[in-house]
């Protein structure tokens, strides 16, 4: 699982690390070391370029360090806040460069989507789901990618996209319904 899930004890320790970094920026290195690779991979899956990913990741951590005093604990791992910054920075990169975005489609994510959509699971259904995903707009792809390919919780998806957890869940299931309709239409 790519998402960084923490126990209540780990969240409490992390919150102490965040408070220490808010008081003195030199303590930010603990958070940087803990999350650098996770954020880099998150960005790399979208831009598919190591140098650009490293540049964007550096920007993410610089912005996080500059804004650490504004961080508000929402009961989620600190990584959720970093993912949101990374998501925004990656989108700004694509707007500035007019490049197209890369989407990493892994079979395990497709299988999860097929199961959650209640479509019978076989190779033909997997291929149909891949074809249906290709018909989604970019906003819908964000939900699918975050939830099924990166396996973020709905709370994390909501936090990353700047919406409520419930809204993230509702939109994700609407997108799954849309995918089912696309697949059904192709069968008819």
MDTraj code that builds the backbone (N, CA, C; nanometers):
import mdtraj as md
import numpy as np

residues = "UNK UNK UNK UNK UNK UNK UNK UNK UNK UNK UNK UNK UNK UNK UNK UNK UNK UNK UNK UNK UNK UNK UNK UNK UNK UNK UNK UNK UNK UNK UNK UNK UNK UNK UNK UNK UNK UNK UNK UNK UNK UNK UNK UNK UNK UNK UNK UNK UNK UNK UNK UNK UNK UNK UNK UNK UNK UNK UNK UNK UNK UNK UNK UNK UNK UNK UNK UNK UNK UNK UNK UNK UNK UNK UNK UNK UNK UNK UNK UNK UNK UNK UNK UNK UNK UNK UNK UNK UNK UNK UNK UNK UNK UNK UNK UNK UNK UNK UNK UNK UNK UNK UNK UNK UNK UNK UNK UNK UNK UNK UNK UNK UNK UNK UNK UNK UNK UNK UNK UNK UNK UNK UNK UNK UNK UNK UNK UNK UNK UNK UNK UNK UNK UNK UNK UNK UNK UNK UNK UNK UNK UNK UNK UNK UNK UNK UNK UNK UNK UNK UNK UNK UNK UNK UNK UNK UNK UNK UNK UNK UNK UNK UNK UNK UNK UNK UNK UNK UNK UNK UNK UNK UNK UNK UNK UNK UNK UNK UNK UNK UNK UNK UNK UNK UNK UNK UNK UNK".split()
xyz = np.array([
    [0.0842, -0.1167, 0.0000],
    [0.0000, 0.0000, 0.0000],
    [0.0893, 0.1239, 0.0000],
    [0.0630, 0.2188, -0.0885],
    [0.1470, 0.3363, -0.1018],
    [0.1159, 0.4456, -0.0009],
    [-0.0043, 0.4483, 0.0472],
    [-0.0433, 0.5495, 0.1427],
    [0.0269, 0.5232, 0.2749],
    [0.0525, 0.6272, 0.3502],
    [0.1243, 0.6138, 0.4750],
    [0.0242, 0.6136, 0.5887],
    [-0.0157, 0.4952, 0.6350],
    [-0.1151, 0.4815, 0.7404],
    [-0.0437, 0.4660, 0.8732],
    [-0.0914, 0.5398, 0.9730],
    [-0.0279, 0.5387, 1.1037],
    [-0.1282, 0.5003, 1.2113],
    [-0.0785, 0.4342, 1.3145],
    [-0.1621, 0.4022, 1.4297],
    [-0.1829, 0.5305, 1.5110],
    [-0.2711, 0.5243, 1.6088],
    [-0.2966, 0.6415, 1.6937],
    [-0.1692, 0.6837, 1.7664],
    [-0.0920, 0.5854, 1.8113],
    [0.0336, 0.6156, 1.8810],
    [0.1324, 0.6848, 1.7871],
    [0.1407, 0.6327, 1.6641],
    [0.2316, 0.6924, 1.5656],
    [0.1869, 0.8337, 1.5285],
    [0.0538, 0.8547, 1.5180],
    [0.0017, 0.9893, 1.4896],
    [0.0380, 1.0858, 1.6024],
    [0.0305, 1.0376, 1.7272],
    [0.0646, 1.1223, 1.8422],
    [0.2132, 1.1601, 1.8394],
    [0.2983, 1.0647, 1.8062],
    [0.4431, 1.0922, 1.7955],
    [0.4678, 1.1906, 1.6820],
    [0.4012, 1.1680, 1.5697],
    [0.4185, 1.2567, 1.4549],
    [0.3730, 1.3984, 1.4882],
    [0.2640, 1.4113, 1.5608],
    [0.2148, 1.5435, 1.5997],
    [0.3183, 1.6166, 1.6858],
    [0.3883, 1.5434, 1.7715],
    [0.4961, 1.6033, 1.8515],
    [0.6091, 1.6507, 1.7589],
    [0.6398, 1.5714, 1.6570],
    [0.7439, 1.6097, 1.5611],
    [0.7030, 1.7361, 1.4854],
    [0.5763, 1.7453, 1.4486],
    [0.5256, 1.8631, 1.3772],
    [0.5333, 1.9854, 1.4667],
    [0.4911, 1.9711, 1.5919],
    [0.4951, 2.0844, 1.6858],
    [0.6384, 2.1302, 1.7090],
    [0.7312, 2.0349, 1.7138],
    [0.8728, 2.0714, 1.7300],
    [0.9204, 2.1502, 1.6081],
    [0.8797, 2.1067, 1.4880],
    [0.9179, 2.1772, 1.3644],
    [0.8515, 2.3144, 1.3566],
    [0.7304, 2.3274, 1.4117],
    [0.6636, 2.4574, 1.4129],
    [0.7368, 2.5559, 1.5037],
    [0.7948, 2.5043, 1.6117],
    [0.8697, 2.5903, 1.7045],
    [1.0088, 2.6220, 1.6513],
    [1.0698, 2.5229, 1.5860],
    [1.2058, 2.5403, 1.5349],
    [1.2208, 2.4624, 1.4041],
    [1.2380, 2.5325, 1.2919],
    [1.2458, 2.4667, 1.1604],
    [1.3551, 2.3597, 1.1482],
    [1.4552, 2.3633, 1.2342],
    [1.5611, 2.2612, 1.2234],
    [1.5068, 2.1215, 1.2521],
    [1.3912, 2.1126, 1.3202],
    [1.3305, 1.9837, 1.3514],
    [1.2471, 1.9283, 1.2352],
    [1.2365, 2.0046, 1.1277],
    [1.1604, 1.9604, 1.0105],
    [1.2291, 1.8429, 0.9408],
    [1.3602, 1.8264, 0.9617],
    [1.4345, 1.7196, 0.8934],
    [1.3789, 1.5805, 0.9216],
    [1.3203, 1.5597, 1.0392],
    [1.2619, 1.4294, 1.0730],
    [1.1450, 1.3995, 0.9782],
    [1.0608, 1.4990, 0.9564],
    [0.9463, 1.4835, 0.8667],
    [0.9923, 1.4695, 0.7221],
    [1.0926, 1.5463, 0.6851],
    [1.1488, 1.5393, 0.5500],
    [1.2006, 1.3979, 0.5215],
    [1.2824, 1.3460, 0.6143],
    [1.3399, 1.2128, 0.5967],
    [1.2319, 1.1050, 0.5911],
    [1.1277, 1.1222, 0.6697],
    [1.0206, 1.0243, 0.6775],
    [0.9372, 1.0185, 0.5498],
    [0.9168, 1.1349, 0.4861],
    [0.8213, 1.1419, 0.3756],
    [0.8797, 1.1733, 0.2377],
    [1.0071, 1.2007, 0.2281],
    [1.0629, 1.2402, 0.0982],
    [1.0332, 1.1371, -0.0107],
    [1.0676, 1.0120, 0.0143],
    [1.0521, 0.9082, -0.0881],
    [0.9050, 0.8905, -0.1265],
    [0.8167, 0.8914, -0.0283],
    [0.6735, 0.8748, -0.0540],
    [0.6202, 0.9854, -0.1444],
    [0.6587, 1.1088, -0.1174],
    [0.6129, 1.2228, -0.1970],
    [0.6781, 1.2198, -0.3355],
    [0.8057, 1.1846, -0.3412],
    [0.8746, 1.1750, -0.4702],
    [0.8031, 1.0742, -0.5610],
    [0.7708, 0.9568, -0.5084],
    [0.7041, 0.8526, -0.5873],
    [0.5654, 0.9007, -0.6321],
    [0.4926, 0.9672, -0.5427],
    [0.3612, 1.0227, -0.5753],
    [0.3724, 1.1152, -0.6971],
    [0.4715, 1.2016, -0.6970],
    [0.4914, 1.2968, -0.8068],
    [0.5429, 1.2244, -0.9319],
    [0.6373, 1.1345, -0.9133],
    [0.6958, 1.0626, -1.0271],
    [0.5898, 0.9849, -1.1053],
    [0.4919, 0.9267, -1.0350],
    [0.3856, 0.8529, -1.1033],
    [0.3058, 0.9440, -1.1958],
    [0.3090, 1.0728, -1.1710],
    [0.2315, 1.1665, -1.2510],
    [0.3137, 1.2315, -1.3621],
    [0.4412, 1.2586, -1.3371],
    [0.5210, 1.3293, -1.4378],
    [0.6132, 1.2383, -1.5171],
    [0.6447, 1.1204, -1.4626],
    [0.7275, 1.0220, -1.5321],
    [0.8628, 1.0786, -1.5766],
    [0.9213, 1.1641, -1.4932],
    [1.0526, 1.2217, -1.5211],
    [1.1216, 1.2429, -1.3866],
    [1.2357, 1.1774, -1.3692],
    [1.3052, 1.1798, -1.2409],
    [1.3500, 1.3205, -1.2000],
    [1.4071, 1.3959, -1.2930],
    [1.4573, 1.5297, -1.2593],
    [1.3434, 1.6257, -1.2247],
    [1.2380, 1.6224, -1.3037],
    [1.1229, 1.7088, -1.2762],
    [1.0592, 1.6681, -1.1437],
    [1.0499, 1.5387, -1.1195],
    [0.9932, 1.4903, -0.9929],
    [1.0756, 1.5395, -0.8741],
    [1.2072, 1.5349, -0.8870],
    [1.2937, 1.5826, -0.7786],
    [1.2752, 1.7327, -0.7562],
    [1.2637, 1.8086, -0.8651],
    [1.2419, 1.9536, -0.8529],
    [1.1088, 1.9846, -0.7839],
    [1.0038, 1.9177, -0.8273],
    [0.8717, 1.9422, -0.7685],
    [0.8710, 1.8981, -0.6218],
    [0.9339, 1.7850, -0.5931],
    [0.9409, 1.7363, -0.4550],
    [1.0136, 1.8373, -0.3670],
    [1.1212, 1.8950, -0.4171],
    [1.1926, 1.9985, -0.3407],
    [1.1025, 2.1174, -0.3125],
    [1.0251, 2.1574, -0.4117],
    [0.9313, 2.2690, -0.3950],
    [0.8262, 2.2353, -0.2904],
    [0.7765, 2.1124, -0.2935],
    [0.6757, 2.0683, -0.1963],
    [0.7303, 2.0833, -0.0542],
    [0.8509, 2.0338, -0.0316],
    [0.9062, 2.0389, 0.1035],
    [0.9455, 2.1808, 0.1443],
    [0.9867, 2.2613, 0.0490],
    [1.0153, 2.4017, 0.0803],
    [0.8867, 2.4723, 0.1236],
    [0.7784, 2.4511, 0.0471],
    [0.6501, 2.5130, 0.0828],
    [0.5993, 2.4604, 0.2171],
    [0.6187, 2.3320, 0.2401],
    [0.5759, 2.2742, 0.3683],
    [0.6541, 2.3368, 0.4838],
    [0.7840, 2.3523, 0.4657],
    [0.8673, 2.4134, 0.5704],
    [0.8258, 2.5584, 0.5955],
    [0.8059, 2.6326, 0.4882],
    [0.7665, 2.7736, 0.5003],
    [0.6309, 2.7862, 0.5698],
    [0.5402, 2.6924, 0.5416],
    [0.4030, 2.7013, 0.5930],
    [0.3736, 2.6081, 0.7104],
    [0.4767, 2.5494, 0.7703],
    [0.4557, 2.4522, 0.8773],
    [0.3748, 2.5110, 0.9938],
    [0.3895, 2.6384, 1.0195],
    [0.3142, 2.7008, 1.1304],
    [0.1647, 2.7066, 1.1001],
    [0.1264, 2.6989, 0.9727],
    [-0.0149, 2.7015, 0.9338],
    [-0.0776, 2.5620, 0.9360],
    [0.0037, 2.4595, 0.9522],
    [-0.0473, 2.3227, 0.9522],
    [-0.1463, 2.3036, 1.0666],
    [-0.2601, 2.2432, 1.0348],
    [-0.3630, 2.2119, 1.1347],
    [-0.3831, 2.0606, 1.1362],
    [-0.3775, 2.0021, 1.2540],
    [-0.3976, 1.8584, 1.2683],
    [-0.5439, 1.8238, 1.2432],
    [-0.5677, 1.7300, 1.1519],
    [-0.7036, 1.6845, 1.1204],
    [-0.7188, 1.5355, 1.1514],
    [-0.6244, 1.4834, 1.2291],
    [-0.6304, 1.3419, 1.2630],
    [-0.5774, 1.2509, 1.1539],
    [-0.5205, 1.3098, 1.0499],
    [-0.4625, 1.2335, 0.9389],
    [-0.3105, 1.2437, 0.9466],
    [-0.2403, 1.1507, 0.8838],
    [-0.0946, 1.1622, 0.8812],
    [-0.0509, 1.2924, 0.8137],
    [0.0638, 1.3428, 0.8529],
    [0.1222, 1.4632, 0.7945],
    [0.1363, 1.4473, 0.6431],
    [0.1529, 1.3229, 0.5990],
    [0.1678, 1.2962, 0.4558],
    [0.0478, 1.3458, 0.3754],
    [-0.0716, 1.3442, 0.4344],
    [-0.1904, 1.3924, 0.3621],
    [-0.1750, 1.5387, 0.3242],
    [-0.1209, 1.6167, 0.4152],
    [-0.0969, 1.7590, 0.3880],
    [0.0092, 1.7726, 0.2785],
    [0.1141, 1.6916, 0.2871],
    [0.2197, 1.6940, 0.1850],
    [0.1659, 1.6492, 0.0493],
    [0.0803, 1.5470, 0.0481],
    [0.0203, 1.5015, -0.0775],
    [-0.0615, 1.6128, -0.1416],
    [-0.1320, 1.6884, -0.0598],
    [-0.2127, 1.7979, -0.1144],
    [-0.1226, 1.9034, -0.1791],
    [-0.0140, 1.9378, -0.1129],
    [0.0812, 2.0336, -0.1705],
    [0.1400, 1.9755, -0.2986],
    [0.1772, 1.8480, -0.2954],
    [0.2362, 1.7821, -0.4132],
    [0.1362, 1.7775, -0.5283],
    [0.0117, 1.7479, -0.4977],
    [-0.0939, 1.7444, -0.5992],
    [-0.1051, 1.8813, -0.6667],
    [-0.1101, 1.9864, -0.5864],
    [-0.1214, 2.1225, -0.6412],
    [0.0026, 2.1630, -0.7205],
    [0.1193, 2.1310, -0.6695],
    [0.2435, 2.1653, -0.7402],
    [0.2548, 2.0909, -0.8731],
    [0.2133, 1.9651, -0.8743],
    [0.2167, 1.8861, -0.9980],
    [0.1201, 1.9452, -1.1006],
    [0.0011, 1.9818, -1.0556],
    [-0.0954, 2.0433, -1.1471],
    [-0.0436, 2.1763, -1.2008],
    [0.0218, 2.2544, -1.1148],
    [0.0800, 2.3817, -1.1617],
    [0.1888, 2.3552, -1.2664],
    [0.2667, 2.2503, -1.2465],
    [0.3695, 2.2132, -1.3444],
    [0.3066, 2.1829, -1.4805],
    [0.1981, 2.1056, -1.4798],
    [0.1338, 2.0705, -1.6061],
    [0.0718, 2.1921, -1.6743],
    [0.0137, 2.2832, -1.5970],
    [-0.0421, 2.4050, -1.6562],
    [0.0692, 2.4914, -1.7155],
    [0.1813, 2.5014, -1.6468],
    [0.2909, 2.5868, -1.6922],
    [0.3624, 2.5309, -1.8148],
    [0.3670, 2.3992, -1.8270],
    [0.4433, 2.3379, -1.9365],
    [0.3564, 2.2852, -2.0497],
    [0.2256, 2.2821, -2.0290],
    [0.1327, 2.2255, -2.1279],
    [0.1653, 2.0803, -2.1613],
    [0.2271, 2.0111, -2.0683],
    [0.2544, 1.8679, -2.0876],
    [0.1342, 1.7873, -2.0445],
    [0.1219, 1.6669, -2.0971],
    [0.0137, 1.5801, -2.0545],
    [0.0585, 1.4990, -1.9345],
    [-0.0362, 1.4642, -1.8571],
    [-0.0124, 1.3952, -1.7324],
    [-0.0024, 1.2450, -1.7540],
    [0.0840, 1.1798, -1.6797],
    [0.0989, 1.0354, -1.6855],
    [0.0096, 0.9731, -1.5788],
    [-0.0532, 0.8634, -1.6128],
    [-0.1341, 0.7910, -1.5154],
    [-0.0831, 0.6479, -1.5108],
    [-0.0428, 0.6050, -1.3918],
    [0.0060, 0.4688, -1.3735],
    [-0.1119, 0.3786, -1.3407],
    [-0.1418, 0.2884, -1.4317],
    [-0.2530, 0.1955, -1.4107],
    [-0.1935, 0.0599, -1.3770],
    [-0.2201, 0.0167, -1.2549],
    [-0.1703, -0.1123, -1.2092],
    [-0.2869, -0.2092, -1.2012],
    [-0.2618, -0.3336, -1.2371],
    [-0.3696, -0.4321, -1.2412],
    [-0.4364, -0.4497, -1.1050],
    [-0.3596, -0.4398, -0.9958],
    [-0.4199, -0.4559, -0.8634],
    [-0.5253, -0.3476, -0.8390],
    [-0.5020, -0.2269, -0.8894],
    [-0.5997, -0.1191, -0.8768],
    [-0.7237, -0.1463, -0.9599],
    [-0.7041, -0.2014, -1.0786],
    [-0.8177, -0.2366, -1.1650],
    [-0.9010, -0.3451, -1.0982],
    [-0.8343, -0.4449, -1.0416],
    [-0.9052, -0.5537, -0.9734],
    [-0.9883, -0.4974, -0.8581],
    [-0.9306, -0.4054, -0.7822],
    [-1.0028, -0.3409, -0.6714],
    [-1.1256, -0.2664, -0.7226],
    [-1.1107, -0.1961, -0.8339],
    [-1.2225, -0.1223, -0.8923],
    [-1.3316, -0.2174, -0.9404],
    [-1.2924, -0.3267, -1.0042],
    [-1.3890, -0.4248, -1.0536],
    [-1.4663, -0.4836, -0.9355],
    [-1.3957, -0.5165, -0.8274],
    [-1.4621, -0.5718, -0.7084],
    [-1.5576, -0.4690, -0.6483],
    [-1.5119, -0.3463, -0.6331],
    [-1.5944, -0.2442, -0.5709],
    [-1.7122, -0.2036, -0.6590],
    [-1.6997, -0.2242, -0.7901],
    [-1.8082, -0.1928, -0.8837],
    [-1.9076, -0.3074, -0.8953],
    [-1.8750, -0.4215, -0.8333],
    [-1.9589, -0.5416, -0.8379],
    [-1.9743, -0.5934, -0.9811],
    [-1.8649, -0.5853, -1.0558],
    [-1.8606, -0.6428, -1.1903],
    [-1.7911, -0.7780, -1.1755],
    [-1.8436, -0.8803, -1.2422],
    [-1.7803, -1.0113, -1.2307],
    [-1.6337, -0.9997, -1.2728],
    [-1.5494, -1.0665, -1.1959],
    [-1.4053, -1.0501, -1.2153],
    [-1.3491, -1.1577, -1.3086],
    [-1.3070, -1.1162, -1.4245],
    [-1.2343, -1.2019, -1.5165],
    [-1.1543, -1.1099, -1.6083],
    [-1.0668, -1.1670, -1.6870],
    [-0.9760, -1.0847, -1.7666],
    [-1.0502, -0.9914, -1.8618],
    [-1.1637, -1.0345, -1.9145],
    [-1.2405, -0.9484, -2.0050],
    [-1.2930, -0.8254, -1.9300],
    [-1.3390, -0.8447, -1.8064],
    [-1.3879, -0.7321, -1.7249],
    [-1.2736, -0.6355, -1.6947],
    [-1.1554, -0.6906, -1.6690],
    [-1.0392, -0.6046, -1.6414],
    [-1.0052, -0.5194, -1.7633],
    [-1.0069, -0.5812, -1.8802],
    [-0.9776, -0.5063, -2.0031],
    [-1.0840, -0.4015, -2.0308],
    [-1.2105, -0.4366, -2.0066],
    [-1.3190, -0.3406, -2.0268],
    [-1.3050, -0.2225, -1.9304],
    [-1.2639, -0.2517, -1.8067],
    [-1.2458, -0.1442, -1.7085],
    [-1.1330, -0.0517, -1.7531],
    [-1.0248, -0.1073, -1.8041],
    [-0.9145, -0.0241, -1.8539],
    [-0.9625, 0.0679, -1.9659],
    [-1.0396, 0.0129, -2.0579],
    [-1.0939, 0.0933, -2.1686],
    [-1.1874, 0.2019, -2.1169],
    [-1.2696, 0.1681, -2.0182],
    [-1.3637, 0.2652, -1.9616],
    [-1.2896, 0.3776, -1.8892],
    [-1.1831, 0.3450, -1.8179],
    [-1.1033, 0.4464, -1.7474],
    [-1.0486, 0.5487, -1.8462],
    [-1.0109, 0.5021, -1.9629],
    [-0.9555, 0.5917, -2.0653],
    [-1.0566, 0.6976, -2.1096],
    [-1.1846, 0.6753, -2.0828],
    [-1.2884, 0.7700, -2.1233],
    [-1.3216, 0.8737, -2.0154],
    [-1.2592, 0.8617, -1.8992],
    [-1.2866, 0.9561, -1.7902],
    [-1.2116, 1.0873, -1.8117],
    [-1.2691, 1.1956, -1.7582],
    [-1.1985, 1.3239, -1.7631],
    [-1.0941, 1.3273, -1.6513],
    [-1.0101, 1.4294, -1.6548],
    [-0.8973, 1.4354, -1.5617],
    [-0.9410, 1.4420, -1.4158],
    [-1.0489, 1.5158, -1.3866],
    [-1.0950, 1.5252, -1.2473],
    [-1.1367, 1.3880, -1.1949],
    [-1.2087, 1.3125, -1.2760],
    [-1.2516, 1.1790, -1.2344],
    [-1.1302, 1.0882, -1.2153],
    [-1.0317, 1.1029, -1.3021],
    [-0.9108, 1.0213, -1.2912],
    [-0.8373, 1.0456, -1.1597],
    [-0.8410, 1.1699, -1.1099],
    [-0.7766, 1.1991, -0.9820],
    [-0.8350, 1.1115, -0.8718],
    [-0.9677, 1.1017, -0.8676],
    [-1.0334, 1.0204, -0.7646],
    [-0.9951, 0.8745, -0.7771],
    [-1.0024, 0.8233, -0.8997],
    [-0.9730, 0.6819, -0.9242],
    [-0.8273, 0.6511, -0.8896],
    [-0.7388, 0.7367, -0.9338],
    [-0.5966, 0.7150, -0.9093],
    [-0.5646, 0.7169, -0.7600],
    [-0.6142, 0.8182, -0.6900],
    [-0.5849, 0.8296, -0.5470],
    [-0.6447, 0.7139, -0.4668],
    [-0.7675, 0.6777, -0.4991],
    [-0.8374, 0.5757, -0.4203],
    [-0.7928, 0.4335, -0.4549],
    [-0.7855, 0.3999, -0.5825],
    [-0.7639, 0.2612, -0.6208],
    [-0.6196, 0.2270, -0.6570],
    [-0.5472, 0.3185, -0.7177],
    [-0.4102, 0.2861, -0.7573],
    [-0.3089, 0.3229, -0.6505],
    [-0.3421, 0.4229, -0.5684],
    [-0.2521, 0.4599, -0.4588],
    [-0.3097, 0.4206, -0.3236],
    [-0.4319, 0.3728, -0.3227],
    [-0.5008, 0.3173, -0.2070],
    [-0.5056, 0.4112, -0.0870],
    [-0.5400, 0.5361, -0.1134],
    [-0.5615, 0.6323, -0.0056],
    [-0.7009, 0.6119, 0.0513],
    [-0.7173, 0.6413, 0.1790],
    [-0.8497, 0.6365, 0.2403],
    [-0.9333, 0.7508, 0.1832],
    [-1.0641, 0.7440, 0.2023],
    [-1.1496, 0.8530, 0.1549],
    [-1.1158, 0.9838, 0.2271],
    [-1.0775, 0.9745, 0.3546],
    [-1.0379, 1.0950, 0.4293],
    [-0.9160, 1.1592, 0.3642],
    [-0.8190, 1.0764, 0.3258],
    [-0.6993, 1.1284, 0.2597],
    [-0.7318, 1.1847, 0.1220],
    [-0.8152, 1.1143, 0.0454],
    [-0.8547, 1.1635, -0.0878],
    [-0.9199, 1.3001, -0.0726],
    [-1.0114, 1.3108, 0.0228],
    [-1.0778, 1.4383, 0.0470],
    [-0.9799, 1.5474, 0.0850],
    [-0.8871, 1.5149, 0.1738],
    [-0.7881, 1.6140, 0.2168],
    [-0.6993, 1.6576, 0.1008],
    [-0.6549, 1.5639, 0.0206],
    [-0.5671, 1.5952, -0.0927],
    [-0.6395, 1.6837, -0.1947],
    [-0.7675, 1.6530, -0.2188],
    [-0.8437, 1.7259, -0.3200],
    [-0.9178, 1.8472, -0.2635],
    [-0.9083, 1.8681, -0.1326],
    [-0.9696, 1.9853, -0.0716],
    [-1.1209, 1.9763, -0.0573],
    [-1.1709, 1.8541, -0.0346],
    [-1.3149, 1.8328, -0.0150],
    [-1.3338, 1.7470, 0.1103],
    [-1.4581, 1.7277, 0.1509],
    [-1.4833, 1.6451, 0.2685],
    [-1.4645, 1.4978, 0.2359],
    [-1.4467, 1.4190, 0.3403],
    [-1.4342, 1.2740, 0.3241],
    [-1.5597, 1.2171, 0.2593],
    [-1.6760, 1.2606, 0.3058],
    [-1.8020, 1.2113, 0.2504],
    [-1.8160, 1.2477, 0.1026],
    [-1.7786, 1.3698, 0.0675],
    [-1.7842, 1.4137, -0.0722],
    [-1.6902, 1.3284, -0.1583],
    [-1.5724, 1.2973, -0.1058],
    [-1.4774, 1.2123, -0.1796],
    [-1.5376, 1.0744, -0.2043],
    [-1.6057, 1.0212, -0.1035],
    [-1.6679, 0.8889, -0.1164],
    [-1.7805, 0.8925, -0.2194],
    [-1.8679, 0.9919, -0.2095],
    [-1.9813, 1.0043, -0.3017],
    [-1.9319, 1.0192, -0.4457],
    [-1.8353, 1.1088, -0.4668],
    [-1.7844, 1.1306, -0.6030],
    [-1.7169, 1.0052, -0.6581],
    [-1.6424, 0.9352, -0.5733],
    [-1.5753, 0.8129, -0.6182],
    [-1.6773, 0.7088, -0.6620],
    [-1.7824, 0.6902, -0.5831],
    [-1.8836, 0.5906, -0.6196],
    [-1.9645, 0.6335, -0.7414],
    [-1.9833, 0.7621, -0.7608],
    [-2.0486, 0.8091, -0.8835],
    [-1.9621, 0.7782, -1.0055],
    [-1.8326, 0.7943, -0.9899],
    [-1.7404, 0.7637, -1.0996],
    [-1.7433, 0.6131, -1.1279],
    [-1.7479, 0.5308, -1.0234],
    [-1.7585, 0.3865, -1.0440],
    [-1.8880, 0.3516, -1.1167],
    [-1.9966, 0.4189, -1.0799],
    [-2.1237, 0.3965, -1.1510],
    [-2.1115, 0.4355, -1.2983],
    [-2.0432, 0.5453, -1.3237],
    [-2.0222, 0.5888, -1.4623],
    [-1.9415, 0.4834, -1.5392],
    [-1.8389, 0.4298, -1.4749],
    [-1.7587, 0.3259, -1.5389],
    [-1.8439, 0.2028, -1.5694],
    [-1.9326, 0.1655, -1.4765],
    [-2.0220, 0.0518, -1.5003],
    [-2.1124, 0.0783, -1.6204],
    [-2.1641, 0.2023, -1.6311],
    [-2.2505, 0.2361, -1.7455],
    [-2.1715, 0.2306, -1.8769],
    [-2.0480, 0.2783, -1.8751],
    [-1.9640, 0.2737, -1.9960],
    [-1.9418, 0.1279, -2.0369],
    [-1.9119, 0.0438, -1.9403],
    [-1.8864, -0.0983, -1.9684],
    [-2.0141, -0.1650, -2.0193],
    [-2.1265, -0.1350, -1.9563],
    [-2.2547, -0.1935, -1.9985],
    [-2.2901, -0.1498, -2.1401],
    [-2.2681, -0.0222, -2.1706],
    [-2.2975, 0.0293, -2.3041],
    [-2.2138, -0.0414, -2.4103],
    [-2.0899, -0.0718, -2.3774],
    [-2.0008, -0.1398, -2.4725],
    [-2.0446, -0.2843, -2.4945],
    [-2.1106, -0.3443, -2.3920],
    [-2.1605, -0.4813, -2.4048],
    [-2.2829, -0.4885, -2.4942],
    [-2.3667, -0.3837, -2.4858],
    [-2.4931, -0.3838, -2.5607],
    [-2.4746, -0.3649, -2.7097],
])
top = md.Topology()
chain = top.add_chain()
for i, resn in enumerate(residues, 1):
    res = top.add_residue(resn, chain, resSeq=i)
    for name in ("N", "CA", "C"):
        top.add_atom(name, md.element.get_by_symbol(name[0]), res)
traj = md.Trajectory(xyz[None], top)
